[in-house]
Each structure stands twice: as structure tokens, then as C-alpha cells.
Amino acid sequence: MTNRWAGVTIDCLDVERVAGFWSTLLDRPRGPSEPGWIYLGLRDDPQPRLVFQPVTEPKRGKVRLHLDVAVDDIERGIAQVIALGGRYTGERHEYDEGVIVVMTDPEGHEFCMAQYY
């Protein structure tokens, strides 16, 4: 038996808005999706698909699993997220290997954006 990572599912109140944010940020096109859901990427892509699932309850508290997004320029990355409707939390960590900032998508799902040196 072979197991492999196939995707990450994100619960959303507004699937179109959140999927559009991530599609633009990561330059990942929509793939075939179930009605009401949106999938970014295809099942056989080398990267796992992102799946956006509609839910009726809003996010509560900090997420326990998050995505990491690598960028060439952290300030441009922050500006892009904000322009797409996300937010910079103000949390920033400087390490020898680079800088990491904590961002959110339009519904408040936290993710890290990293610029490696």
C-alpha cells in the first residue's frame, strides 16, 4: 500500500472569495470541483490540491494546521496579501535563514509567509 499527500481542505463561509484569494496568491488554477466546493489544482499535480469546503459556522480560535508560503520579497508579499483581502497580523520572526510573518486570508485563516536568505 502506498500513501501520499493528496490535498489540504480549508473550511470557508465564502468559498468563492477564499478560493479566489489563494488561487491568485499561489497562481494555482481551479480544477474540476464538486458542486459548492472549489479545488485548486488537479488530482495528479505534483503539488497537493487545495480544497475549499463550504461550512455554515465561522472560524473560531487559532488554526492548528497552516500553510507556509515562500516569497522572494517579504514586503511585496505582505502588500499582495493585503491587496487580495488578507491581513498582516503584525507577528514577525527574524531568523538567520530568513524572515517569517504571520498573515491571514480573508476569513482569518492564519498562514506563514517566509523569505529565505
N, CA, C and O atoms as CSV, one atom per row, in Angstrom:
chain,resi,resn,atom,element,x,y,z
A,1,MET,N,N,0.841,-1.174,0.000
A,1,MET,CA,C,0.000,0.000,0.000
A,1,MET,C,C,0.892,1.245,0.000
A,1,MET,O,O,1.865,1.312,0.751
A,2,THR,N,N,0.563,2.225,-0.839
A,2,THR,CA,C,1.313,3.470,-0.910
A,2,THR,C,C,0.409,4.621,-0.515
A,2,THR,O,O,-0.659,4.809,-1.096
A,3,ASN,N,N,0.833,5.380,0.463
A,3,ASN,CA,C,0.091,6.561,0.876
A,3,ASN,C,C,0.790,7.793,0.346
A,3,ASN,O,O,2.018,7.834,0.264
A,4,ARG,N,N,0.005,8.801,-0.015
A,4,ARG,CA,C,0.602,10.052,-0.450
A,4,ARG,C,C,-0.319,11.187,-0.048
A,4,ARG,O,O,-1.529,11.011,0.093
A,5,TRP,N,N,0.269,12.338,0.130
A,5,TRP,CA,C,-0.466,13.535,0.486
A,5,TRP,C,C,-1.201,14.017,-0.750
A,5,TRP,O,O,-0.575,14.281,-1.777
A,6,ALA,N,N,-2.541,14.138,-0.668
A,6,ALA,CA,C,-3.347,14.489,-1.836
A,6,ALA,C,C,-3.843,15.925,-1.806
A,6,ALA,O,O,-4.077,16.515,-2.861
A,7,GLY,N,N,-4.009,16.501,-0.619
A,7,GLY,CA,C,-4.524,17.862,-0.567
A,7,GLY,C,C,-4.717,18.365,0.843
A,7,GLY,O,O,-4.532,17.643,1.823
A,8,VAL,N,N,-5.097,19.632,0.913
A,8,VAL,CA,C,-5.430,20.289,2.173
A,8,VAL,C,C,-6.813,20.897,1.984
A,8,VAL,O,O,-7.053,21.588,0.994
A,9,THR,N,N,-7.721,20.649,2.917
A,9,THR,CA,C,-9.076,21.188,2.834
A,9,THR,C,C,-9.234,22.330,3.824
A,9,THR,O,O,-8.859,22.214,4.991
A,10,ILE,N,N,-9.794,23.440,3.343
A,10,ILE,CA,C,-9.998,24.626,4.155
A,10,ILE,C,C,-11.496,24.911,4.226
A,10,ILE,O,O,-12.152,25.067,3.196
A,11,ASP,N,N,-12.035,24.976,5.443
A,11,ASP,CA,C,-13.443,25.309,5.646
A,11,ASP,C,C,-13.654,26.801,5.406
A,11,ASP,O,O,-12.844,27.616,5.846
A,12,CYS,N,N,-14.747,27.174,4.705
A,12,CYS,CA,C,-14.995,28.573,4.349
A,12,CYS,C,C,-16.481,28.904,4.419
A,12,CYS,O,O,-17.334,28.081,4.088
A,13,LEU,N,N,-16.768,30.115,4.853
A,13,LEU,CA,C,-18.122,30.644,4.720
A,13,LEU,C,C,-18.367,31.078,3.278
A,13,LEU,O,O,-19.425,30.798,2.714
A,14,ASP,N,N,-17.388,31.763,2.678
A,14,ASP,CA,C,-17.473,32.268,1.310
A,14,ASP,C,C,-16.398,31.573,0.476
A,14,ASP,O,O,-15.277,32.064,0.342
A,15,VAL,N,N,-16.762,30.434,-0.074
A,15,VAL,CA,C,-15.816,29.603,-0.823
A,15,VAL,C,C,-15.208,30.361,-1.999
A,15,VAL,O,O,-14.002,30.272,-2.229
A,16,GLU,N,N,-16.019,31.103,-2.744
A,16,GLU,CA,C,-15.517,31.848,-3.898
A,16,GLU,C,C,-14.437,32.848,-3.488
A,16,GLU,O,O,-13.388,32.930,-4.127
A,17,ARG,N,N,-14.690,33.596,-2.435
A,17,ARG,CA,C,-13.748,34.633,-2.000
A,17,ARG,C,C,-12.431,34.033,-1.517
A,17,ARG,O,O,-11.355,34.479,-1.914
A,18,VAL,N,N,-12.522,33.032,-0.666
A,18,VAL,CA,C,-11.299,32.448,-0.097
A,18,VAL,C,C,-10.517,31.679,-1.165
A,18,VAL,O,O,-9.293,31.792,-1.227
A,19,ALA,N,N,-11.193,30.911,-1.991
A,19,ALA,CA,C,-10.504,30.181,-3.062
A,19,ALA,C,C,-9.881,31.156,-4.059
A,19,ALA,O,O,-8.778,30.912,-4.547
A,20,GLY,N,N,-10.565,32.251,-4.367
A,20,GLY,CA,C,-10.012,33.257,-5.272
A,20,GLY,C,C,-8.744,33.884,-4.714
A,20,GLY,O,O,-7.780,34.116,-5.444
A,21,PHE,N,N,-8.754,34.156,-3.405
A,21,PHE,CA,C,-7.567,34.696,-2.726
A,21,PHE,C,C,-6.382,33.758,-2.924
A,21,PHE,O,O,-5.325,34.189,-3.385
A,22,TRP,N,N,-6.544,32.478,-2.579
A,22,TRP,CA,C,-5.454,31.512,-2.660
A,22,TRP,C,C,-5.064,31.216,-4.099
A,22,TRP,O,O,-3.882,31.013,-4.378
A,23,SER,N,N,-6.013,31.184,-5.014
A,23,SER,CA,C,-5.703,30.958,-6.428
A,23,SER,C,C,-4.786,32.048,-6.965
A,23,SER,O,O,-3.816,31.762,-7.668
A,24,THR,N,N,-5.094,33.295,-6.633
A,24,THR,CA,C,-4.270,34.410,-7.092
A,24,THR,C,C,-2.919,34.435,-6.386
A,24,THR,O,O,-1.883,34.596,-7.030
A,25,LEU,N,N,-2.928,34.275,-5.062
A,25,LEU,CA,C,-1.681,34.324,-4.297
A,25,LEU,C,C,-0.695,33.255,-4.749
A,25,LEU,O,O,0.497,33.531,-4.881
A,26,LEU,N,N,-1.174,32.042,-4.986
A,26,LEU,CA,C,-0.293,30.926,-5.330
A,26,LEU,C,C,-0.240,30.632,-6.829
A,26,LEU,O,O,0.460,29.712,-7.253
A,27,ASP,N,N,-0.966,31.399,-7.626
A,27,ASP,CA,C,-1.030,31.175,-9.069
A,27,ASP,C,C,-1.391,29.722,-9.372
A,27,ASP,O,O,-0.754,29.064,-10.194
A,28,ARG,N,N,-2.435,29.238,-8.681
A,28,ARG,CA,C,-2.929,27.868,-8.879
A,28,ARG,C,C,-4.309,27.935,-9.505
A,28,ARG,O,O,-5.217,28.526,-8.920
A,29,PRO,N,N,-4.493,27.347,-10.677
A,29,PRO,CA,C,-5.796,27.388,-11.333
A,29,PRO,C,C,-6.806,26.452,-10.673
A,29,PRO,O,O,-6.451,25.502,-9.976
A,30,ARG,N,N,-8.063,26.757,-10.919
A,30,ARG,CA,C,-9.126,25.867,-10.450
A,30,ARG,C,C,-9.105,24.581,-11.257
A,30,ARG,O,O,-8.825,24.578,-12.455
A,31,GLY,N,N,-9.404,23.501,-10.576
A,31,GLY,CA,C,-9.553,22.215,-11.241
A,31,GLY,C,C,-11.006,21.777,-11.137
A,31,GLY,O,O,-11.841,22.504,-10.600
A,32,PRO,N,N,-11.311,20.581,-11.653
A,32,PRO,CA,C,-12.672,20.068,-11.516
A,32,PRO,C,C,-13.045,19.994,-10.037
A,32,PRO,O,O,-12.244,19.563,-9.207
A,33,SER,N,N,-14.266,20.417,-9.717
A,33,SER,CA,C,-14.696,20.511,-8.321
A,33,SER,C,C,-16.092,19.942,-8.150
A,33,SER,O,O,-16.861,19.841,-9.106
A,34,GLU,N,N,-16.403,19.574,-6.926
A,34,GLU,CA,C,-17.754,19.155,-6.575
A,34,GLU,C,C,-18.639,20.396,-6.482
A,34,GLU,O,O,-18.124,21.481,-6.213
A,35,PRO,N,N,-19.938,20.279,-6.692
A,35,PRO,CA,C,-20.822,21.448,-6.575
A,35,PRO,C,C,-20.694,22.124,-5.199
A,35,PRO,O,O,-20.781,21.470,-4.160
A,36,GLY,N,N,-20.485,23.438,-5.221
A,36,GLY,CA,C,-20.355,24.206,-3.988
A,36,GLY,C,C,-18.945,24.251,-3.434
A,36,GLY,O,O,-18.648,25.095,-2.588
A,37,TRP,N,N,-18.085,23.386,-3.877
A,37,TRP,CA,C,-16.693,23.315,-3.446
A,37,TRP,C,C,-15.817,23.891,-4.555
A,37,TRP,O,O,-16.247,23.979,-5.705
A,38,ILE,N,N,-14.598,24.279,-4.213
A,38,ILE,CA,C,-13.627,24.686,-5.227
A,38,ILE,C,C,-12.310,23.979,-4.929
A,38,ILE,O,O,-11.824,23.988,-3.798
A,39,TYR,N,N,-11.742,23.364,-5.969
A,39,TYR,CA,C,-10.445,22.706,-5.873
A,39,TYR,C,C,-9.449,23.523,-6.682
A,39,TYR,O,O,-9.744,23.917,-7.810
A,40,LEU,N,N,-8.290,23.780,-6.127
A,40,LEU,CA,C,-7.196,24.408,-6.867
A,40,LEU,C,C,-6.196,23.320,-7.200
A,40,LEU,O,O,-5.680,22.641,-6.313
A,41,GLY,N,N,-5.927,23.160,-8.480
A,41,GLY,CA,C,-5.036,22.108,-8.934
A,41,GLY,C,C,-5.810,20.867,-9.331
A,41,GLY,O,O,-7.029,20.782,-9.181
A,42,LEU,N,N,-5.061,19.916,-9.839
A,42,LEU,CA,C,-5.639,18.651,-10.295
A,42,LEU,C,C,-5.180,17.509,-9.409
A,42,LEU,O,O,-4.173,17.622,-8.710
A,43,ARG,N,N,-5.909,16.425,-9.437
A,43,ARG,CA,C,-5.599,15.272,-8.583
A,43,ARG,C,C,-4.176,14.753,-8.808
A,43,ARG,O,O,-3.537,14.299,-7.859
A,44,ASP,N,N,-3.663,14.812,-10.051
A,44,ASP,CA,C,-2.333,14.251,-10.328
A,44,ASP,C,C,-1.234,15.307,-10.381
A,44,ASP,O,O,-0.137,15.022,-10.860
A,45,ASP,N,N,-1.508,16.538,-9.892
A,45,ASP,CA,C,-0.477,17.571,-9.835
A,45,ASP,C,C,0.655,17.145,-8.906
A,45,ASP,O,O,0.437,16.376,-7.970
A,46,PRO,N,N,1.875,17.649,-9.167
A,46,PRO,CA,C,2.975,17.335,-8.243
A,46,PRO,C,C,2.778,17.976,-6.862
A,46,PRO,O,O,3.287,17.462,-5.866
A,47,GLN,N,N,2.049,19.085,-6.797
A,47,GLN,CA,C,1.731,19.711,-5.508
A,47,GLN,C,C,0.342,19.249,-5.063
A,47,GLN,O,O,-0.530,19.035,-5.905
A,48,PRO,N,N,0.124,19.092,-3.761
A,48,PRO,CA,C,-1.215,18.727,-3.289
A,48,PRO,C,C,-2.243,19.789,-3.673
A,48,PRO,O,O,-1.927,20.976,-3.747
A,49,ARG,N,N,-3.475,19.347,-3.916
A,49,ARG,CA,C,-4.556,20.283,-4.217
A,49,ARG,C,C,-4.964,21.033,-2.952
A,49,ARG,O,O,-4.834,20.523,-1.839
A,50,LEU,N,N,-5.455,22.243,-3.147
A,50,LEU,CA,C,-6.132,22.960,-2.072
A,50,LEU,C,C,-7.622,22.831,-2.337
A,50,LEU,O,O,-8.090,23.085,-3.447
A,51,VAL,N,N,-8.357,22.437,-1.316
A,51,VAL,CA,C,-9.784,22.193,-1.444
A,51,VAL,C,C,-10.517,23.149,-0.503
A,51,VAL,O,O,-10.178,23.244,0.676
A,52,PHE,N,N,-11.513,23.851,-1.020
A,52,PHE,CA,C,-12.276,24.814,-0.233
A,52,PHE,C,C,-13.688,24.286,-0.067
A,52,PHE,O,O,-14.447,24.141,-1.025
A,53,GLN,N,N,-14.009,24.004,1.188
A,53,GLN,CA,C,-15.258,23.346,1.558
A,53,GLN,C,C,-16.206,24.350,2.200
A,53,GLN,O,O,-15.800,25.063,3.118
A,54,PRO,N,N,-17.465,24.430,1.746
A,54,PRO,CA,C,-18.396,25.354,2.383
A,54,PRO,C,C,-18.846,24.839,3.750
A,54,PRO,O,O,-19.161,23.661,3.916
A,55,VAL,N,N,-18.867,25.747,4.716
A,55,VAL,CA,C,-19.384,25.446,6.056
A,55,VAL,C,C,-20.280,26.604,6.488
A,55,VAL,O,O,-20.237,27.682,5.896
A,56,THR,N,N,-21.084,26.380,7.513
A,56,THR,CA,C,-22.007,27.422,7.977
A,56,THR,C,C,-21.525,28.148,9.217
A,56,THR,O,O,-22.037,29.220,9.539
A,57,GLU,N,N,-20.546,27.587,9.921
A,57,GLU,CA,C,-20.078,28.227,11.149
A,57,GLU,C,C,-18.762,28.949,10.898
A,57,GLU,O,O,-17.902,28.422,10.193
A,58,PRO,N,N,-18.584,30.154,11.461
A,58,PRO,CA,C,-17.330,30.892,11.272
A,58,PRO,C,C,-16.173,30.244,12.029
A,58,PRO,O,O,-16.373,29.489,12.980
A,59,LYS,N,N,-14.955,30.562,11.578
A,59,LYS,CA,C,-13.744,30.086,12.251
A,59,LYS,C,C,-13.706,30.639,13.672
A,59,LYS,O,O,-14.037,31.801,13.905
A,60,ARG,N,N,-13.305,29.806,14.604
A,60,ARG,CA,C,-13.152,30.229,15.991
A,60,ARG,C,C,-11.763,29.818,16.468
A,60,ARG,O,O,-11.383,28.653,16.350
A,61,GLY,N,N,-11.012,30.765,17.001
A,61,GLY,CA,C,-9.694,30.445,17.543
A,61,GLY,C,C,-8.632,30.264,16.470
A,61,GLY,O,O,-8.896,30.369,15.272
A,62,LYS,N,N,-7.434,29.991,16.938
A,62,LYS,CA,C,-6.273,29.821,16.058
A,62,LYS,C,C,-6.317,28.443,15.413
A,62,LYS,O,O,-6.637,27.450,16.067
A,63,VAL,N,N,-5.994,28.391,14.123
A,63,VAL,CA,C,-5.949,27.100,13.439
A,63,VAL,C,C,-4.741,26.305,13.926
A,63,VAL,O,O,-3.712,26.883,14.276
A,64,ARG,N,N,-4.867,25.004,13.948
A,64,ARG,CA,C,-3.790,24.149,14.434
A,64,ARG,C,C,-2.884,23.667,13.308
A,64,ARG,O,O,-1.817,23.114,13.575
A,65,LEU,N,N,-3.281,23.863,12.071
A,65,LEU,CA,C,-2.505,23.483,10.905
A,65,LEU,C,C,-2.566,24.666,9.950
A,65,LEU,O,O,-3.637,25.227,9.721
A,66,HIS,N,N,-1.423,25.045,9.395
A,66,HIS,CA,C,-1.451,26.186,8.481
A,66,HIS,C,C,-0.501,25.959,7.315
A,66,HIS,O,O,0.370,25.090,7.366
A,67,LEU,N,N,-0.678,26.747,6.269
A,67,LEU,CA,C,0.187,26.689,5.102
A,67,LEU,C,C,1.360,27.634,5.293
A,67,LEU,O,O,1.231,28.653,5.970
A,68,ASP,N,N,2.508,27.305,4.699
A,68,ASP,CA,C,3.667,28.178,4.629
A,68,ASP,C,C,3.850,28.563,3.168
A,68,ASP,O,O,3.841,27.702,2.289
A,69,VAL,N,N,4.015,29.845,2.913
A,69,VAL,CA,C,4.176,30.359,1.557
A,69,VAL,C,C,5.534,31.044,1.472
A,69,VAL,O,O,5.798,31.986,2.219
A,70,ALA,N,N,6.405,30.580,0.564
A,70,ALA,CA,C,7.722,31.192,0.369
A,70,ALA,C,C,7.605,32.296,-0.687
A,70,ALA,O,O,6.960,32.120,-1.720
A,71,VAL,N,N,8.240,33.434,-0.404
A,71,VAL,CA,C,8.231,34.576,-1.326
A,71,VAL,C,C,9.661,35.076,-1.507
A,71,VAL,O,O,10.536,34.818,-0.680
A,72,ASP,N,N,9.879,35.798,-2.609
A,72,ASP,CA,C,11.202,36.388,-2.861
A,72,ASP,C,C,11.402,37.686,-2.092
A,72,ASP,O,O,12.530,38.036,-1.745
A,73,ASP,N,N,10.306,38.406,-1.823
A,73,ASP,CA,C,10.373,39.707,-1.158
A,73,ASP,C,C,9.237,39.786,-0.139
A,73,ASP,O,O,8.068,39.857,-0.516
A,74,ILE,N,N,9.577,39.775,1.139
A,74,ILE,CA,C,8.567,39.705,2.195
A,74,ILE,C,C,7.647,40.926,2.185
A,74,ILE,O,O,6.446,40.785,2.415
A,75,GLU,N,N,8.176,42.108,1.927
A,75,GLU,CA,C,7.341,43.316,1.931
A,75,GLU,C,C,6.347,43.296,0.768
A,75,GLU,O,O,5.189,43.679,0.933
A,76,ARG,N,N,6.795,42.855,-0.390
A,76,ARG,CA,C,5.874,42.721,-1.530
A,76,ARG,C,C,4.827,41.649,-1.248
A,76,ARG,O,O,3.661,41.797,-1.611
A,77,GLY,N,N,5.250,40.580,-0.603
A,77,GLY,CA,C,4.318,39.511,-0.241
A,77,GLY,C,C,3.239,40.008,0.700
A,77,GLY,O,O,2.060,39.708,0.511
A,78,ILE,N,N,3.634,40.766,1.713
A,78,ILE,CA,C,2.663,41.342,2.654
A,78,ILE,C,C,1.694,42.241,1.901
A,78,ILE,O,O,0.482,42.158,2.105
A,79,ALA,N,N,2.216,43.093,1.037
A,79,ALA,CA,C,1.364,44.016,0.278
A,79,ALA,C,C,0.380,43.252,-0.612
A,79,ALA,O,O,-0.780,43.646,-0.732
A,80,GLN,N,N,0.835,42.168,-1.233
A,80,GLN,CA,C,-0.047,41.388,-2.096
A,80,GLN,C,C,-1.188,40.765,-1.295
A,80,GLN,O,O,-2.344,40.807,-1.718
A,81,VAL,N,N,-0.863,40.189,-0.143
A,81,VAL,CA,C,-1.898,39.577,0.694
A,81,VAL,C,C,-2.945,40.612,1.090
A,81,VAL,O,O,-4.144,40.344,1.022
A,82,ILE,N,N,-2.497,41.781,1.500
A,82,ILE,CA,C,-3.427,42.845,1.904
A,82,ILE,C,C,-4.281,43.287,0.716
A,82,ILE,O,O,-5.487,43.489,0.866
A,83,ALA,N,N,-3.671,43.437,-0.460
A,83,ALA,CA,C,-4.422,43.832,-1.656
A,83,ALA,C,C,-5.470,42.794,-2.044
A,83,ALA,O,O,-6.500,43.142,-2.622
A,84,LEU,N,N,-5.221,41.534,-1.735
A,84,LEU,CA,C,-6.157,40.456,-2.051
A,84,LEU,C,C,-7.237,40.281,-0.991
A,84,LEU,O,O,-8.109,39.423,-1.133
A,85,GLY,N,N,-7.188,41.087,0.075
A,85,GLY,CA,C,-8.214,40.999,1.114
A,85,GLY,C,C,-7.783,40.278,2.366
A,85,GLY,O,O,-8.584,40.094,3.282
A,86,GLY,N,N,-6.521,39.863,2.425
A,86,GLY,CA,C,-5.990,39.234,3.632
A,86,GLY,C,C,-5.475,40.293,4.589
A,86,GLY,O,O,-5.716,41.485,4.397
A,87,ARG,N,N,-4.759,39.852,5.625
A,87,ARG,CA,C,-4.309,40.786,6.645
A,87,ARG,C,C,-2.964,40.339,7.207
A,87,ARG,O,O,-2.670,39.146,7.278
A,88,TYR,N,N,-2.155,41.315,7.602
A,88,TYR,CA,C,-0.899,41.072,8.309
A,88,TYR,C,C,-1.202,41.161,9.794
A,88,TYR,O,O,-1.743,42.166,10.256
A,89,THR,N,N,-0.859,40.121,10.550
A,89,THR,CA,C,-1.169,40.093,11.982
A,89,THR,C,C,-0.223,40.950,12.805
A,89,THR,O,O,-0.510,41.247,13.964
A,90,GLY,N,N,0.906,41.354,12.221
A,90,GLY,CA,C,1.923,42.082,12.959
A,90,GLY,C,C,2.968,41.174,13.575
A,90,GLY,O,O,3.972,41.651,14.104
A,91,GLU,N,N,2.742,39.862,13.511
A,91,GLU,CA,C,3.712,38.911,14.060
A,91,GLU,C,C,4.813,38.664,13.034
A,91,GLU,O,O,4.545,38.257,11.903
A,92,ARG,N,N,6.055,38.914,13.443
A,92,ARG,CA,C,7.216,38.790,12.551
A,92,ARG,C,C,8.350,38.134,13.330
A,92,ARG,O,O,8.605,38.475,14.485
A,93,HIS,N,N,9.025,37.191,12.683
A,93,HIS,CA,C,10.140,36.479,13.308
A,93,HIS,C,C,11.345,36.556,12.384
A,93,HIS,O,O,11.259,36.183,11.214
A,94,GLU,N,N,12.467,37.039,12.906
A,94,GLU,CA,C,13.722,37.130,12.152
A,94,GLU,C,C,14.623,35.979,12.591
A,94,GLU,O,O,14.885,35.810,13.782
A,95,TYR,N,N,15.092,35.194,11.636
A,95,TYR,CA,C,15.980,34.076,11.892
A,95,TYR,C,C,17.208,34.218,11.006
A,95,TYR,O,O,17.188,34.999,10.054
A,96,ASP,N,N,18.264,33.490,11.292
A,96,ASP,CA,C,19.453,33.521,10.445
A,96,ASP,C,C,19.141,33.141,9.005
A,96,ASP,O,O,19.731,33.681,8.069
A,97,GLU,N,N,18.204,32.201,8.833
A,97,GLU,CA,C,17.887,31.726,7.482
A,97,GLU,C,C,16.828,32.555,6.766
A,97,GLU,O,O,16.572,32.339,5.582
A,98,GLY,N,N,16.206,33.507,7.472
A,98,GLY,CA,C,15.212,34.352,6.811
A,98,GLY,C,C,14.219,34.961,7.780
A,98,GLY,O,O,14.394,34.915,8.997
A,99,VAL,N,N,13.174,35.530,7.206
A,99,VAL,CA,C,12.136,36.179,7.996
A,99,VAL,C,C,10.800,35.496,7.720
A,99,VAL,O,O,10.510,35.099,6.592
A,100,ILE,N,N,9.996,35.369,8.771
A,100,ILE,CA,C,8.667,34.773,8.661
A,100,ILE,C,C,7.671,35.739,9.281
A,100,ILE,O,O,7.885,36.260,10.375
A,101,VAL,N,N,6.571,35.972,8.557
A,101,VAL,CA,C,5.490,36.798,9.082
A,101,VAL,C,C,4.214,35.974,9.083
A,101,VAL,O,O,4.042,35.078,8.256
A,102,VAL,N,N,3.322,36.280,10.013
A,102,VAL,CA,C,2.044,35.583,10.092
A,102,VAL,C,C,0.980,36.454,9.430
A,102,VAL,O,O,0.791,37.616,9.788
A,103,MET,N,N,0.298,35.867,8.464
A,103,MET,CA,C,-0.727,36.534,7.685
A,103,MET,C,C,-2.048,35.792,7.860
A,103,MET,O,O,-2.080,34.704,8.435
A,104,THR,N,N,-3.144,36.381,7.364
A,104,THR,CA,C,-4.415,35.660,7.311
A,104,THR,C,C,-5.038,35.854,5.940
A,104,THR,O,O,-4.774,36.842,5.255
A,105,ASP,N,N,-5.866,34.896,5.550
A,105,ASP,CA,C,-6.650,35.057,4.325
A,105,ASP,C,C,-7.899,35.876,4.672
A,105,ASP,O,O,-8.041,36.293,5.821
A,106,PRO,N,N,-8.804,36.120,3.722
A,106,PRO,CA,C,-9.954,36.977,4.001
A,106,PRO,C,C,-10.889,36.495,5.122
A,106,PRO,O,O,-11.630,37.303,5.682
A,107,GLU,N,N,-10.869,35.206,5.458
A,107,GLU,CA,C,-11.720,34.705,6.544
A,107,GLU,C,C,-10.947,34.473,7.832
A,107,GLU,O,O,-11.479,33.890,8.777
A,108,GLY,N,N,-9.692,34.926,7.880
A,108,GLY,CA,C,-8.919,34.831,9.121
A,108,GLY,C,C,-8.124,33.562,9.302
A,108,GLY,O,O,-7.601,33.334,10.394
A,109,HIS,N,N,-8.002,32.712,8.276
A,109,HIS,CA,C,-7.156,31.521,8.380
A,109,HIS,C,C,-5.703,31.974,8.375
A,109,HIS,O,O,-5.253,32.604,7.418
A,110,GLU,N,N,-4.970,31.661,9.428
A,110,GLU,CA,C,-3.572,32.064,9.539
A,110,GLU,C,C,-2.686,31.236,8.599
A,110,GLU,O,O,-2.948,30.059,8.351
A,111,PHE,N,N,-1.646,31.874,8.090
A,111,PHE,CA,C,-0.603,31.173,7.354
A,111,PHE,C,C,0.697,31.968,7.526
A,111,PHE,O,O,0.676,33.154,7.853
A,112,CYS,N,N,1.819,31.296,7.300
A,112,CYS,CA,C,3.110,31.957,7.404
A,112,CYS,C,C,3.634,32.281,6.013
A,112,CYS,O,O,3.502,31.488,5.080
A,113,MET,N,N,4.222,33.447,5.894
A,113,MET,CA,C,4.885,33.848,4.664
A,113,MET,C,C,6.360,33.989,5.020
A,113,MET,O,O,6.715,34.658,5.990
A,114,ALA,N,N,7.220,33.347,4.218
A,114,ALA,CA,C,8.647,33.301,4.531
A,114,ALA,C,C,9.484,33.780,3.364
A,114,ALA,O,O,9.240,33.430,2.209
A,115,GLN,N,N,10.481,34.594,3.694
A,115,GLN,CA,C,11.521,34.968,2.736
A,115,GLN,C,C,12.809,34.370,3.274
A,115,GLN,O,O,13.284,34.761,4.341
A,116,TYR,N,N,13.377,33.419,2.534
A,116,TYR,CA,C,14.599,32.761,2.961
A,116,TYR,C,C,15.793,33.470,2.321
A,116,TYR,O,O,15.743,33.872,1.159
A,117,TYR,N,N,16.873,33.615,3.107
A,117,TYR,CA,C,18.086,34.289,2.621
A,117,TYR,C,C,19.022,33.298,1.993
A,117,TYR,O,O,20.097,33.674,1.525
